[in-house]
Amino acid sequence: MNRNVEIKARLSRFTEVEQKAKVLAQSDPVVCRQRDVYFFVPNGRLKLRITDGQRGELIYYERALAREARESRYLRLPVEDIEQAERLLTMALGKRGEVVKQRQLHLIGQTRVHLDRVDQLGEFVELEVVLRPDQSLLEGKNIAEALMGQLGISNADLVETSYIDLL
């Protein structure tokens, strides 16, 4: 499985963090609209991500509930027929719920910075430090925590769970 180190934080100063991310990023952000459909599964989490109503992928992940930087293990699979995949998974597993968001993706080094405006929830930032196979969890945590400082994200703003759990 692929691994990354993640943090999620609620933002009260979205524009300030957005400006800092733009300065640190290697390129302009990618902006998209995403709908994540979550399904009931016995282990981890499974979602069908639909981006801009056109691209689909299944994402399975395992991540502990914690308010600090934590490891996430995940698998991704492109989906050709989004509607049929959603229908099949809903029938087989049951739909747990949906999260709809506007996302800005900034790439800063090996970190994917997501600035999210989540319907019904508000504004958030997610940092995903994509770990190389030879990198330790501690190294990933150090990168995430350093970037938190650069973006002005405080530990008090950290969120321990997924958007679907907050709904």
C-alpha positions in Angstrom: 0.0 0.0 0.0 1.0 3.6 -0.5 1.7 5.7 2.5 1.5 9.3 3.5 1.5 11.4 6.6 -1.6 13.6 7.0 -3.0 16.4 9.1 -6.4 18.0 8.8 -7.2 21.4 10.3 -10.2 23.7 10.4 -9.4 27.1 9.0 -10.6 30.4 10.3 -8.1 32.3 8.1 -8.6 30.6 4.7 -7.3 33.5 2.5 -4.1 33.9 4.7 -3.2 30.2 4.4 -4.1 30.3 0.7 -1.6 33.2 0.1 1.2 31.4 2.0 0.6 28.2 0.1 0.8 30.1 -3.2 4.2 31.6 -2.2 5.6 28.2 -1.2 4.1 26.1 -4.1 6.1 25.1 -7.2 3.2 26.0 -9.5 -0.3 27.4 -9.7 -3.0 25.5 -7.7 -5.3 23.0 -9.4 -8.9 23.9 -8.5 -11.7 21.3 -8.8 -15.1 20.2 -7.4 -15.1 16.8 -5.8 -17.9 14.5 -4.6 -16.8 11.7 -2.3 -19.3 8.9 -1.9 -18.5 6.7 1.1 -19.5 3.1 1.5 -19.9 0.8 4.5 -16.9 -1.6 4.8 -15.7 -3.8 7.6 -12.2 -2.3 7.7 -10.8 1.1 6.8 -12.7 3.4 4.6 -13.8 3.2 0.9 -14.9 6.1 -1.2 -15.7 6.7 -4.8 -14.2 10.1 -5.7 -15.8 12.0 -8.6 -13.8 15.0 -9.7 -15.6 17.7 -11.8 -18.3 15.2 -12.6 -16.0 13.4 -15.0 -13.1 11.6 -13.5 -13.6 8.8 -11.0 -11.4 6.7 -8.7 -11.9 4.3 -5.9 -9.9 5.1 -2.8 -9.5 2.7 0.1 -7.6 3.9 3.1 -6.7 3.1 6.7 -5.8 5.9 9.1 -6.0 6.2 12.9 -8.2 8.9 14.5 -5.7 11.4 15.9 -5.4 15.2 16.1 -1.7 15.1 15.2 0.2 14.1 12.0 -0.5 10.5 11.4 0.1 7.8 8.9 -2.4 6.9 6.2 -2.1 3.8 4.1 -4.1 3.8 0.8 -4.8 2.3 -2.5 -6.3 4.1 -5.5 -8.0 2.6 -8.6 -9.2 4.6 -11.6 -12.9 4.1 -12.5 -14.2 4.3 -16.0 -18.0 4.0 -15.5 -18.6 6.2 -12.5 -22.4 5.8 -12.5 -22.3 2.0 -12.7 -19.6 1.8 -10.0 -21.6 4.0 -7.6 -24.7 1.9 -8.3 -22.8 -1.4 -7.8 -21.1 -0.4 -4.6 -24.3 1.1 -3.2 -26.1 -2.2 -3.8 -23.3 -4.4 -2.6 -22.1 -2.4 0.5 -24.6 0.4 1.2 -23.9 4.1 0.9 -22.7 5.7 4.1 -22.9 9.3 2.9 -21.4 12.0 0.6 -19.0 14.8 1.0 -19.0 17.6 -1.6 -16.2 20.1 -1.7 -14.3 22.7 -3.7 -10.6 21.9 -3.5 -7.4 23.8 -4.3 -4.4 21.6 -4.6 -1.0 23.1 -4.1 2.2 21.0 -4.4 4.9 22.0 -1.9 7.9 19.6 -2.1 6.5 16.2 -1.5 3.4 17.5 0.2 0.0 17.9 -1.3 -1.7 20.8 0.3 -5.5 20.7 0.0 -7.5 23.9 0.7 -11.1 22.7 1.0 -14.4 24.5 1.2 -16.6 21.6 2.3 -20.4 21.9 1.9 -22.2 22.0 5.3 -18.8 22.0 7.2 -16.7 25.0 6.3 -13.1 25.6 5.4 -10.2 23.2 6.0 -6.6 22.5 5.1 -5.2 19.0 4.6 -1.5 18.3 4.3 -0.5 15.0 2.8 3.2 14.2 2.9 3.6 11.5 0.3 6.3 9.2 1.7 8.9 7.5 -0.5 9.4 3.8 0.3 12.6 4.6 2.1 11.2 7.4 4.3 10.2 6.9 7.9 7.0 7.9 9.5 9.0 10.3 11.8 10.5 12.0 8.8 7.1 12.5 7.3 5.7 13.9 10.6 8.6 16.4 10.7 7.9 17.6 7.2 4.2 18.0 8.0 4.8 19.8 11.3 7.4 22.2 9.6 4.9 23.0 6.9 2.1 23.6 9.5 4.4 26.3 11.0 5.1 27.9 7.6 1.4 28.1 6.8 0.4 29.3 10.3 -1.7 26.2 11.2 -2.0 25.7 15.0 -2.4 22.5 16.9 -5.6 23.8 18.3 -7.1 23.8 14.8 -6.4 20.1 14.1 -9.2 17.7 13.4 -8.9 14.0 14.2 -11.4 12.5 11.7 -12.7 12.5 8.1 -15.2 15.0 6.7 -17.8 12.2 6.5 -17.6 11.7 10.3 -18.0 15.5 10.8 -21.3 15.6 8.8 
